[in-house]
Amino acid sequence: MRAVHITHFGEPEVLQLTERPMPVAGEGEVLVRVAASGVNRPDVLQRKGFYPVPPGASDLPGLEIAGTIADGDAAAMAAAGFKVGDRVCALVAGGGYAEWCVAPVGQCLPVPGSLTDIEAASLPETFFTVWSNVFDRARLKSGETLLIQGGSSGIGVTAIQMAKAAGATVIVTVGSDEKVAACLALGADRAINYRNQDFPAEALRLTGNRGVDVILDMVAGSYVARELTCMAEDARLVIIAVQGGAEAQIDAGTVLRRRLTITGSTLRPRPLAFKSAIAASLLKNVWPWLQTGQIKPVIHQVFPAAQAAQAHSLMESNQHIGKLVLIW
């Protein structure tokens, strides 16, 4: 099969097409003929050598796919309601940049509604991440206010729509007026251009000085101390990436006085049971919104798989709004 591999750690050009043996589905797994593969920030980190592959996972990049089940564990498929020929999208621990990919049955979801394979391939990584962090860890509820750092990213456009569908008020930060407009069009209640506005002051102003209830943070670093200043009492800060640096200095007194929670998580190394539970929650709570069109995939650009390097270059430029997808 054709696949995109990392020839050595480095710039986007190290991503090259290669030939690999087809994977074989084992117990509890399905073999998917991949039509489209999502591109995500962790793929960039892996390419640079900053995101080690979990034990037992493919060394090929790619954490989400969409395509058709070609083979697999018949009993596991039957228990999950799948059969050969079904269209699915799946979260995988690696190996997504390939024409064929093995996925755990528990991490597969049916392609919702009339979505294309390209649209379906853009779902798993961001939807699993947002559900796990915003709804499971941070316990966002209807009527609360969510602040999303990086509202135009793949994670951001997903979080905007899911939070609005759940009845929350959404404030986002972005780096351009074009991205402000895009996030507002997706349903965000307010968008802050952090290049010319102070986001903590704006968040406080927009909430009548009450502060926000939940913050989804992909930046960390110096942002953490600033975020504490615009959090409501009993608010929750969940960190999912450290693009601004892994170290942060905070006022612990603020955490005490306002009873704040600071938490975080990574998804890739978590066990199958954990990810399968997220998939079940998505199927029950979020897939109906996709079926009806209440929330929709946001695709910025589609690339032939041979142009994976160009997709990574675009991702690193931060000029995209929504997801980038490779097609086979």
C-alpha positions in Angstrom: 0.0 0.0 0.0 1.0 3.6 -0.4 1.7 5.6 2.8 3.3 8.8 3.9 6.2 8.3 6.3 8.6 10.5 8.2 12.0 9.9 6.6 13.8 11.7 9.5 12.7 14.3 12.0 12.6 17.8 10.5 10.7 20.2 8.3 7.6 19.3 6.2 9.7 18.0 3.3 10.7 15.0 5.4 7.2 13.6 4.7 7.4 11.3 1.7 5.3 8.7 -0.1 6.5 5.2 0.4 5.3 1.6 0.0 4.4 -0.4 3.1 2.9 -3.9 3.7 -0.8 -3.8 4.4 -1.7 -4.0 8.1 -3.7 -7.0 9.3 -6.7 -6.5 11.7 -6.3 -8.4 15.0 -8.7 -9.2 17.8 -11.1 -6.4 18.4 -9.9 -4.5 15.2 -11.1 -3.7 11.7 -9.2 -3.1 8.6 -10.3 0.1 6.9 -9.7 1.1 3.2 -8.9 4.7 3.8 -10.4 7.4 1.6 -9.3 10.4 3.6 -6.9 11.1 6.5 -7.2 14.1 8.9 -4.1 16.3 9.6 -3.6 17.4 13.2 -1.1 19.4 15.2 0.3 16.2 16.9 1.3 15.0 13.5 3.5 18.1 13.1 5.0 17.4 16.6 5.7 13.8 15.6 7.3 14.9 12.4 9.6 17.1 14.4 10.5 14.4 16.9 8.6 15.9 19.8 5.8 13.4 20.1 6.9 9.8 20.6 4.9 7.0 19.1 3.1 5.0 21.8 4.2 1.4 22.3 2.7 -0.9 19.7 1.4 1.9 17.4 2.4 2.4 13.8 5.3 4.8 13.2 3.3 6.3 10.3 1.7 9.6 11.3 -2.0 10.2 11.2 -4.5 9.9 14.1 -7.9 10.0 12.2 -9.3 8.3 9.1 -12.5 7.7 7.2 -13.2 4.9 4.8 -14.8 1.5 4.4 -14.5 -1.5 6.5 -12.8 -4.3 4.4 -12.1 -6.9 7.1 -11.9 -7.4 10.8 -12.9 -9.3 14.0 -16.4 -10.5 13.1 -17.6 -10.9 16.6 -16.3 -7.4 17.7 -17.9 -5.9 14.6 -21.2 -7.5 15.2 -21.3 -6.5 18.9 -20.7 -2.9 17.8 -23.2 -3.0 15.0 -20.7 -2.9 12.1 -20.2 -5.1 9.1 -17.8 -5.3 6.1 -18.7 -2.5 3.7 -19.8 0.0 6.3 -18.5 3.5 6.1 -16.7 4.6 9.3 -14.4 7.2 10.7 -12.0 6.3 13.4 -9.5 7.6 15.9 -6.2 5.7 15.7 -2.9 5.8 17.6 -0.9 6.1 14.4 -0.9 4.9 10.8 -3.6 7.2 9.4 -1.5 8.5 6.6 -1.9 5.4 4.5 -4.3 3.7 2.0 -5.1 1.0 4.6 -5.3 1.3 8.3 -6.2 -0.9 11.3 -8.5 0.7 13.9 -9.9 -0.7 17.2 -13.6 -1.4 16.8 -14.4 0.7 19.9 -12.8 3.8 18.3 -14.9 3.6 15.1 -18.0 5.6 14.5 -20.5 5.4 11.6 -20.1 8.2 9.1 -23.0 10.5 10.2 -25.8 11.6 7.9 -24.8 12.5 4.3 -21.2 13.5 5.2 -18.5 12.7 2.7 -15.4 10.7 3.6 -13.4 14.0 3.6 -15.8 15.5 6.1 -15.9 12.4 8.2 -12.1 12.2 8.3 -12.0 15.6 10.0 -14.1 14.5 12.9 -12.4 12.0 15.3 -9.3 13.7 16.7 -11.0 17.0 17.5 -14.4 15.6 18.5 -12.8 13.1 20.9 -10.6 15.8 22.3 -13.3 18.4 22.8 -15.7 15.9 24.4 -13.1 14.5 26.7 -11.8 17.8 27.9 -14.7 20.3 27.7 -17.5 18.1 28.7 -15.9 15.2 30.7 -13.0 16.9 32.5 -14.3 20.5 32.6 -18.0 19.6 33.0 -19.3 22.4 30.8 -23.0 22.9 31.4 -25.8 24.7 29.6 -25.9 28.4 30.6 -22.2 28.5 31.4 -19.5 30.5 29.4 -16.6 28.8 27.6 -13.5 30.7 26.5 -11.6 29.0 23.7 -8.0 29.9 22.9 -7.5 29.5 19.2 -11.1 29.5 18.1 -10.3 29.1 14.4 -8.2 25.9 14.8 -9.6 22.5 14.1 -10.2 22.1 17.9 -11.6 25.6 18.1 -14.2 25.3 15.4 -15.4 22.0 16.9 -15.5 23.3 20.4 -17.5 26.4 19.3 -20.2 24.3 17.7 -20.4 21.6 20.3 -20.6 24.1 23.2 -23.3 26.2 21.4 -25.3 23.0 20.7 -25.1 22.2 24.4 -26.5 25.6 25.4 -23.3 27.4 26.5 -22.1 31.0 25.7 -18.9 30.9 23.7 -16.1 33.5 23.6 -13.0 32.8 21.4 -9.6 34.3 20.9 -8.1 34.5 17.4 -5.3 36.3 15.6 -7.0 38.2 12.8 -10.2 40.0 11.9 -10.8 37.3 9.2 -10.8 34.7 11.9 -13.0 36.8 14.1 -15.6 36.8 11.3 -15.3 33.1 10.7 -15.8 32.2 14.4 -18.8 34.4 14.7 -20.3 32.8 11.6 -19.9 29.4 13.3 -21.9 30.6 16.3 -19.4 32.1 18.7 -21.1 34.8 20.7 -17.9 37.0 20.9 -14.5 36.8 19.3 -11.4 38.6 20.6 -8.5 39.5 18.3 -5.6 39.0 20.8 -3.3 41.0 18.6 -5.1 44.3 19.4 -7.2 43.4 22.4 -6.3 42.2 25.9 -8.2 38.9 26.1 -8.6 38.7 30.0 -9.9 42.3 30.1 -12.3 41.6 27.2 -13.5 38.3 28.7 -14.3 40.1 32.0 -16.0 42.9 30.2 -18.1 40.5 28.1 -19.2 38.7 31.3 -20.0 41.8 33.3 -16.8 41.2 35.4 -18.1 37.8 36.5 -15.5 35.8 34.5 -15.8 32.7 32.4 -16.7 29.2 33.7 -14.5 27.1 31.5 -11.3 27.8 29.4 -10.0 25.5 26.7 -6.3 26.3 26.4 -3.9 25.1 23.7 -1.3 27.7 24.6 -0.3 27.4 28.2 2.9 29.2 29.1 2.3 32.8 30.1 -1.3 32.5 29.2 -2.1 30.5 32.3 -1.5 33.4 34.7 -3.6 35.7 32.6 -6.4 33.2 32.3 -6.7 33.0 36.1 -7.6 36.7 36.2 -10.7 36.2 34.0 -12.1 33.0 35.6 -15.4 33.0 37.6 -15.6 31.4 41.0 -15.4 27.6 40.7 -14.2 27.9 37.1 -12.2 25.2 35.3 -9.2 25.6 33.1 -8.3 22.6 30.9 -4.9 22.6 29.1 -4.6 20.4 26.0 -1.4 21.7 24.4 1.6 23.8 25.3 2.3 25.8 22.2 3.3 28.8 24.3 5.6 26.8 26.6 5.3 24.1 29.2 6.2 26.3 32.2 3.8 28.7 33.9 3.9 31.0 36.9 0.6 31.5 38.7 -0.9 33.3 41.6 -1.9 30.3 43.8 -3.9 32.7 46.0 -6.3 33.4 43.2 -6.7 29.6 42.8 -7.6 29.3 46.5 -9.9 32.3 46.8 -11.9 31.6 43.6 -11.8 27.8 44.1 -10.4 27.3 40.6 -9.6 23.9 38.9 -6.6 23.6 36.6 -6.4 20.3 34.7 -5.3 18.9 31.4 -4.9 15.8 29.4 -3.4 14.0 26.4 -5.4 11.6 24.3 -3.0 9.5 22.2 -1.5 7.3 25.0 -4.8 6.7 26.8 -6.0 3.0 26.8 -8.6 1.6 24.4 -11.3 1.5 27.1 -11.0 5.2 27.7 -11.2 6.1 24.1 -14.0 3.7 23.5 -16.0 5.3 26.2 -15.6 8.7 24.5 -16.7 7.2 21.2 -19.9 5.9 22.9 -20.6 9.3 24.4 -20.1 11.0 21.0 -22.4 8.5 19.3 -25.1 9.2 21.9 -24.7 12.9 22.5 -23.0 14.5 19.5 -23.7 12.3 16.4 -27.4 13.4 16.4 -26.2 17.0 16.0 -24.2 16.0 13.0 -27.0 13.9 11.6 -29.4 16.9 11.6 -26.7 19.4 10.5 -26.9 21.4 13.8 -23.1 21.1 13.8 -21.0 20.6 10.7 -17.4 19.8 9.8 -15.3 22.8 8.8 -12.7 21.9 6.1 -10.2 24.6 5.2 -8.3 22.7 2.4 -8.0 19.2 1.0 -4.6 17.9 -0.3 -3.7 14.7 -2.3 -1.8 12.5 0.1 1.4 13.1 -1.9 1.2 16.7 -0.8 1.3 16.0 3.0 4.3 18.3 3.3 2.3 21.2 1.9 -0.5 20.4 4.4 1.9 20.5 7.3 3.4 23.8 6.0 -0.1 25.4 6.0 -0.8 24.1 9.5 2.4 25.6 10.8 1.6 28.9 9.2 -1.6 29.1 11.3 -3.4 30.6 8.4 -6.1 27.9 8.2 -9.6 28.1 9.6 -10.8 24.6 10.4 -9.4 21.2 9.3 -6.9 20.0 6.8 -7.4 16.7 5.1 -5.4 14.3 2.9 -7.2 12.2 0.2 -6.0 8.9 -1.3 
